[in-house]
Amino acid sequence: MPVASGGFPLAGHRPAVAVQRLAFFERVRSEGPVLRLRMGRTPTFLVNDHLMAREILGDSGDTFARGQFFSKVRPLVGNGLGSSDGAFHLRQRRMVQPAFSHEHPGYDVDALLGGIKTRVESWRPGAVVDMAREMDALANELINTALFSSDKVTGDADTIRDTIADFIAGVGVRSVVPSDLVDKLPTPANRRFIRARDRLEEALASIINRYRTDPQDHKDILSSMVAARDADGRSMSAGELRDEVLSMLIAGGDSSGHALGWAFHEISQHPTAARRLREEFAEVLEGRDPTMRDLSRLVYTRQVINETLRLRSPGWMDMRRTTRPVKVGGFAFPAEAELLTSLTALHRDPTVYPDPRTFNPDRWAPGHPQQPRREMFMPFGAGTRLCAGESMANLTMAFALATVLPRFELRPVPGSRPVREVCKGIMGASALPMTVHPIPAGKA
Ligand code: HEM
């Protein structure tokens, strides 16, 4: 297997991955389906082939386990779906899945729509809104509503919403620097993290305790998980519930928020797409709010969402570790090898997506001659590891577009800094300042 270009004599590819990030993965994508990376003593490979990436990411964790990043963060974030492997992951997945059913979700769809409307209707005509931050805030609110909607836990839910960003930022730092080293430094960021962590843990424990001691169906994900039983009739412990809730807060909040921010960015840059979306909403919804039943008729909306998730896939770097020697796509990997892949880079591969840098929702149009092959498109991952919240994310995005666009035109603020892709845990935008101009009733 060839070695990727861009390594340094001693430091190998660490600087390229740490500094250039997505740009590095995009640059070396055409150098081969599998490349060696020099990242210290652990044998490390970059997988640039879509079908191999699908096979590796979709595995249950018996052959391709979560990998070294997750070993570092597990003491902080626990062993929820986002970090567990093998039989335990499968058990948890079966217990969590009913809450995310496409047809009968465990969460209250109307409450999600209500949350979107409240926020959008609070925008003052002509105001400048940073859609990157605004959509992150909205998505975090919605995941909270979907998880715990009982009005008896409102205070604790507010605490979770207020602390989760500082907690995730601190976990990010501790994934690259050992916790025991960072924790001792009396920096403001550290104090913020420790305070956020303690408040978050307390609020989570309090909510979970309340739901377990008074198990009712609040029409939310936590109620569904409290009621769930495994094959032996056992329910989840308080610790397991804490880990699953935290996993969803981490996996579900920023990814949805960033995807929504990007969607509004692309729409603001492509007036034709904006016009066609408005026409579709006018025709299908006829001025009323969207419901789940409308989703199948919002065909162009689906194309815009797909194209956003292709061009701006939040998952710029994913990783796994081999538990045994294994062959994939004719390539042999040793045990304990770290495998990296970049969904964002794969979704910009010109051999699969002609003119990949162009935002073109029509490439997803039914019957389009260059429709990308479904198995090459995996913004939500694959197999047993497929994003648990995929249907909720799609629904939230469609509802947000259908709520914003008939009410407002979003115009980028002239003279603002060019938008940059910022690759931290996932890929977001530096800032998306836009002026919100109300659309007069009847003109949408
Ligand atoms: C546009 C929004 C979203 C995107 C692009 C996204 C993307 C992904 C991807 C790529 C994975 C697989 C990661 C891997 O294989 O290592 C994943 C997993 C996961 N996501 Fe999402 N996600 C989104 C929204 C959500 C939401 C709203 C929730 C929860 C309510 C959620 C919960 C999860 C969970 C729990 C996992 C781990 C699943 C497992 O391993 O069993 N995600 N997501």
Residues whose N, C-alpha, C, O or C-beta is under 5 A from the ligand:
A	BS01	HEM	L57 L81 G82 S247 M248 A251 G252 S255 S256 A259 P314 G315 D318 M378 P379 F380 G381 T384 R385 L386 C387 A388 G389 M392 A393
